[in-house]
Amino acid sequence: MTKCLIVQAMHEDALDLLRQGGIEPVICPDPAPGTVLSLIGDCTAVITRDAGLSGAAMRAAPGLRVVVAHGAGHDAIDKETATGQGILVCNTPGANARSVMELAFGLSIAAARLIPAGDRDERAGRPGFRERHRTVELSGKVALIVGWGTIGAGFGRMLRDALGMEVIVHSPRARDLQGFASVPDLASGLARADLISLHTPMRPETRGLMGRAAFAACKPGEILVNTARAGLVDEEALAEALDEGRIAAAGLDVYSATAPQGPLSRFDQVIFTPHLGGSTEEALIRVGTGSVRNVLTALSGVRPATTVNDPAGWGA
């Protein structure tokens, strides 16, 4: 029977769909490289999440035909090796978009009102939270959306429709802003914003996008939300901006492995969530079944629409 390696957990509905397609799921008990190498040998397909897939693992599976990213991100998949080995790589973008938008909305409100910090103080019996902290409304204020893809655009509409915010956009690659106003450059948008929400992919030019120069362009009291990629934010520069008051609060669903114990941990107004963006029941079903459909499509000899590489001779 054709086998598909499942590197990280998937929704049971997706595994059932795989079985219905005549493919046996091979479940990794953990995503460690050694575990993957021990199980991948006779697999024809792989579905992986943020663990990605190494070139060494690909070379250990001579019959491997397709690697599918469970979600939009595919940075951790060795696409160069895949292309050289004739292995198709595709992703599953957009399926978790609504869930990420809703989390960004929740983080925005939670950061503006310091909800997690207030909860901690109440549980600890510490009085005077309202007197010690300044919180703000978002209604009618300015939101800068950085990256106008499916999630950024949907979140922009959500802020406009739910809170009456003025939404401005920094997204040099976007072709259609759907009537929203663009800013000439990031700095000019940061100078106007009350809320900054990051939705841009990780590229060489976006790594450290929110660094010292960007934070210096912010007016005092801005709120930062990042549900996109950890590397977009220079965490040391963010800590400095929090100390200086240029950033009043931050809601982070993505961050470096050590951030919750690092310099940012001393700020009550920084919220860490464990990469919850696409982890709702509904999103996991959509992304999981979408990933399986990509496997089934590829193994039928058809390139999925979301293919991200071009291996020579694939499908021959």
C-alpha positions as CSV (number, residue, x, y, z in Angstrom):
1,M,0.0,0.0,0.0
2,T,1.1,3.6,-0.7
3,K,2.3,5.3,2.4
4,C,2.3,8.9,3.6
5,L,4.5,10.0,6.5
6,I,2.7,12.3,8.9
7,V,5.5,14.2,10.6
8,Q,3.3,16.1,13.0
9,A,-0.2,15.6,14.3
10,M,-3.2,16.1,11.9
11,H,-6.9,16.1,12.4
12,E,-8.5,12.6,12.4
13,D,-10.8,13.7,9.6
14,A,-7.8,14.2,7.4
15,L,-6.3,10.9,8.3
16,D,-9.6,9.2,7.4
17,L,-9.6,11.0,4.0
18,L,-6.1,9.7,3.4
19,R,-7.2,6.1,4.2
20,Q,-10.2,6.5,1.9
21,G,-7.9,7.4,-0.9
22,G,-6.0,4.1,-0.4
23,I,-3.0,5.6,1.4
24,E,-1.7,4.4,4.7
25,P,-0.7,7.1,7.1
26,V,2.6,6.5,8.9
27,I,2.4,8.5,12.1
28,C,5.7,9.9,13.6
29,P,5.6,9.7,17.4
30,D,7.7,12.9,17.4
31,P,9.2,15.1,14.6
32,A,12.8,14.6,15.6
33,P,15.1,14.1,12.6
34,G,16.1,10.6,13.7
35,T,12.5,9.6,14.0
36,V,11.6,10.9,10.6
37,L,14.7,9.1,9.0
38,S,13.6,5.8,10.6
39,L,10.1,5.9,9.1
40,I,10.4,7.7,5.8
41,G,12.2,5.0,3.8
42,D,9.2,3.5,1.9
43,C,6.9,6.5,1.9
44,T,5.7,8.1,-1.3
45,A,4.3,11.2,0.3
46,V,4.9,13.4,3.4
47,I,2.7,15.9,5.2
48,T,4.6,18.1,7.6
49,R,4.0,21.2,9.6
50,D,6.6,23.6,11.0
51,A,9.1,20.8,11.5
52,G,9.6,20.8,7.7
53,L,11.6,18.1,6.0
54,S,15.3,17.9,5.5
55,G,17.3,17.0,2.4
56,A,18.7,14.0,4.3
57,A,15.2,12.7,4.9
58,M,14.3,13.1,1.3
59,R,17.4,11.3,0.1
60,A,16.4,8.4,2.5
61,A,13.1,7.9,0.6
62,P,13.9,6.8,-3.0
63,G,10.2,6.6,-3.8
64,L,9.2,10.0,-2.4
65,R,7.0,11.9,-4.9
66,V,5.4,14.8,-2.9
67,V,5.9,16.8,0.3
68,V,3.0,18.9,1.4
69,A,3.2,21.7,4.0
70,H,0.2,21.6,6.4
71,G,-0.5,25.3,6.1
72,A,1.0,28.2,4.1
73,G,4.6,28.1,5.5
74,H,7.1,26.0,3.7
75,D,10.4,27.7,4.7
76,A,11.5,24.6,6.7
77,I,11.2,22.2,3.7
78,D,14.4,21.8,1.8
79,K,13.0,22.8,-1.6
80,E,16.4,22.8,-3.4
81,T,16.9,19.1,-2.6
82,A,13.3,18.3,-3.4
83,T,13.6,19.9,-6.8
84,G,16.9,18.1,-7.5
85,Q,15.3,14.8,-6.4
86,G,12.3,15.3,-8.6
87,I,10.0,15.7,-5.5
88,L,7.0,18.0,-5.7
89,V,6.5,20.5,-2.8
90,C,3.2,22.3,-2.3
91,N,1.5,24.1,0.6
92,T,-2.1,24.6,1.8
93,P,-2.6,28.4,2.0
94,G,-5.7,30.2,3.1
95,A,-7.4,27.3,4.8
96,N,-6.7,28.7,8.3
97,A,-7.0,32.3,7.4
98,R,-10.2,33.0,9.3
99,S,-8.8,31.5,12.5
100,V,-5.7,33.6,12.2
101,M,-7.7,36.8,11.6
102,E,-9.8,36.1,14.7
103,L,-6.8,35.5,16.9
104,A,-5.2,38.8,15.6
105,F,-8.5,40.5,16.5
106,G,-8.4,38.9,20.0
107,L,-4.7,39.8,20.6
108,S,-5.4,43.4,19.5
109,I,-8.2,43.8,22.1
110,A,-6.3,41.9,24.8
111,A,-3.2,44.1,24.3
112,A,-5.2,47.3,24.2
113,R,-7.0,46.4,27.4
114,L,-4.1,44.4,29.1
115,I,-6.6,41.6,29.7
116,P,-4.0,38.8,30.5
117,A,-2.1,41.0,32.9
118,G,-5.3,42.0,34.7
119,D,-6.3,38.4,35.0
120,R,-2.9,37.5,36.5
121,D,-3.2,40.3,39.1
122,E,-6.7,39.3,40.1
123,R,-5.7,35.7,40.6
124,A,-2.7,36.8,42.7
125,G,-4.8,39.1,44.8
126,R,-2.9,42.2,43.8
127,P,-5.2,45.3,44.0
128,G,-4.8,48.5,42.0
129,F,-4.4,47.2,38.5
130,R,-6.6,50.0,37.0
131,E,-4.7,52.6,38.8
132,R,-1.3,51.3,37.7
133,H,-2.1,50.8,34.0
134,R,-3.4,52.8,31.1
135,T,-5.6,51.0,28.6
136,V,-7.2,52.3,25.4
137,E,-10.0,51.8,23.0
138,L,-9.3,50.9,19.3
139,S,-12.6,52.1,17.9
140,G,-12.1,54.9,15.3
141,K,-8.3,54.7,15.5
142,V,-5.8,53.9,12.8
143,A,-4.6,50.4,12.0
144,L,-1.6,49.7,9.8
145,I,-1.8,46.3,8.1
146,V,1.7,45.2,6.9
147,G,1.1,42.5,4.2
148,W,-2.2,42.5,2.3
149,G,-2.7,38.8,1.5
150,T,-5.7,36.8,2.4
151,I,-5.2,37.2,6.2
152,G,-4.1,40.8,6.2
153,A,-6.9,41.9,3.9
154,G,-9.5,39.9,5.9
155,F,-8.3,41.3,9.2
156,G,-8.3,44.8,7.8
157,R,-11.9,44.5,6.8
158,M,-12.7,43.0,10.2
159,L,-11.2,46.0,12.0
160,R,-13.0,48.4,9.7
161,D,-16.4,46.7,10.0
162,A,-16.3,45.8,13.7
163,L,-14.5,48.8,15.2
164,G,-14.7,51.5,12.6
165,M,-11.0,51.7,12.4
166,E,-9.2,53.6,9.6
167,V,-7.2,50.9,7.9
168,I,-4.0,51.8,6.0
169,V,-1.8,49.3,4.2
170,H,1.9,48.8,3.6
171,S,2.2,45.9,1.1
172,P,4.4,46.7,-1.9
173,R,3.5,43.5,-3.8
174,A,-0.3,43.9,-3.4
175,R,-2.1,44.6,-6.6
176,D,-5.6,45.3,-5.3
177,L,-6.2,47.0,-2.0
178,Q,-9.9,46.8,-2.3
179,G,-10.4,50.5,-1.8
180,F,-8.1,50.7,1.3
181,A,-5.4,53.4,1.4
182,S,-1.8,52.5,0.9
183,V,1.1,54.4,2.6
184,P,4.2,55.4,0.5
185,D,6.5,53.5,2.9
186,L,6.6,51.6,6.2
187,A,7.9,54.6,8.2
188,S,5.1,56.9,7.2
189,G,2.5,54.2,8.1
190,L,4.1,53.6,11.5
191,A,4.1,57.3,12.2
192,R,0.2,57.3,11.9
193,A,-0.8,54.0,13.3
194,D,-2.3,53.2,16.7
195,L,-2.3,49.4,15.9
196,I,0.3,47.6,13.8
197,S,-0.5,44.1,12.6
198,L,2.0,42.0,10.7
199,H,0.8,39.6,8.0
200,T,3.7,39.6,5.5
201,P,5.7,36.5,4.6
202,M,9.3,36.0,5.7
203,R,11.6,37.1,2.9
204,P,15.2,38.4,3.0
205,E,13.9,41.9,2.8
206,T,11.3,41.4,5.6
207,R,13.6,39.8,8.2
208,G,13.8,42.2,11.1
209,L,11.3,44.5,9.4
210,M,10.3,45.8,12.8
211,G,13.7,46.8,14.1
212,R,15.1,49.9,15.7
213,A,14.5,52.1,12.8
214,A,10.9,51.0,12.4
215,F,10.2,51.4,16.1
216,A,11.8,54.9,16.1
217,A,9.3,55.9,13.4
218,C,6.4,54.9,15.8
219,K,4.6,57.5,17.8
220,P,4.3,56.8,21.5
221,G,1.7,54.3,22.6
222,E,1.3,52.0,19.6
223,I,0.2,48.4,19.8
224,L,2.0,45.6,17.9
225,V,0.4,42.3,16.9
226,N,2.4,39.6,15.1
227,T,0.6,36.4,13.9
228,A,2.8,36.0,10.8
229,R,6.5,35.1,11.3
230,A,8.8,35.5,14.4
231,G,11.7,36.8,12.3
232,L,9.8,39.9,11.2
233,V,10.4,41.4,14.7
234,D,13.8,42.2,16.2
235,E,12.9,41.2,19.8
236,E,15.7,43.2,21.4
237,A,14.5,46.3,19.6
238,L,10.9,45.6,20.7
239,A,12.1,45.5,24.3
240,E,13.7,48.8,23.9
241,A,10.6,50.3,22.3
242,L,8.5,49.0,25.2
243,D,10.9,50.6,27.6
244,E,10.7,53.9,25.7
245,G,6.9,53.8,25.5
246,R,6.8,53.8,21.7
247,I,5.1,50.4,21.9
248,A,2.5,50.3,24.7
249,A,1.7,46.6,24.3
250,A,2.3,43.6,22.0
251,G,0.4,40.5,21.2
252,L,2.7,37.8,19.8
253,D,1.6,34.5,18.4
254,V,5.1,33.9,16.9
255,Y,8.4,34.6,18.5
256,S,11.8,33.1,19.1
257,A,12.1,29.9,21.3
258,T,13.5,31.8,24.2
259,A,11.4,35.0,24.1
260,P,9.0,34.1,26.9
261,Q,11.9,33.8,29.3
262,G,14.0,36.6,27.7
263,P,14.0,40.4,27.9
264,L,10.3,40.6,26.8
265,S,9.2,38.4,29.7
266,R,9.6,41.4,32.1
267,F,6.8,43.3,30.4
268,D,3.2,42.7,31.7
269,Q,1.9,44.3,28.5
270,V,3.5,41.6,26.2
271,I,1.2,38.7,25.5
272,F,2.6,35.3,24.3
273,T,0.3,32.7,22.7
274,P,1.7,29.3,21.6
275,H,1.2,29.7,17.9
276,L,-2.5,29.4,18.1
277,G,-3.3,31.2,14.9
278,G,-4.5,28.2,12.8
279,S,-5.2,25.8,15.6
280,T,-9.0,26.0,15.8
281,E,-11.0,22.8,15.2
282,E,-12.4,24.2,12.0
283,A,-9.1,25.3,10.6
284,L,-7.3,22.1,11.5
285,I,-10.0,20.2,9.5
286,R,-9.7,22.5,6.5
287,V,-5.9,22.5,6.5
288,G,-5.7,18.8,7.1
289,T,-8.1,17.7,4.4
290,G,-6.6,20.3,2.0
291,S,-3.2,18.8,2.6
292,V,-4.5,15.3,1.9
293,R,-6.2,16.5,-1.3
294,N,-2.9,17.8,-2.4
295,V,-1.3,14.4,-1.8
296,L,-4.1,12.6,-3.7
297,T,-3.9,15.1,-6.6
298,A,-0.1,14.9,-6.9
299,L,-0.1,11.1,-6.8
300,S,-2.7,11.0,-9.5
301,G,-0.1,12.7,-11.8
302,V,-1.6,16.3,-11.6
303,R,0.4,19.1,-10.0
304,P,-1.7,20.8,-7.3
305,A,-2.4,24.5,-7.9
306,T,-0.3,25.4,-4.8
307,T,2.9,23.8,-6.0
308,V,5.9,25.9,-4.9
309,N,8.8,24.3,-6.8
310,D,9.4,22.9,-10.3
311,P,11.2,19.6,-10.3
312,A,12.5,18.5,-13.6
313,G,10.7,15.5,-15.0
314,W,8.0,15.5,-12.4
315,G,5.0,13.6,-13.7
316,A,6.8,11.9,-16.5
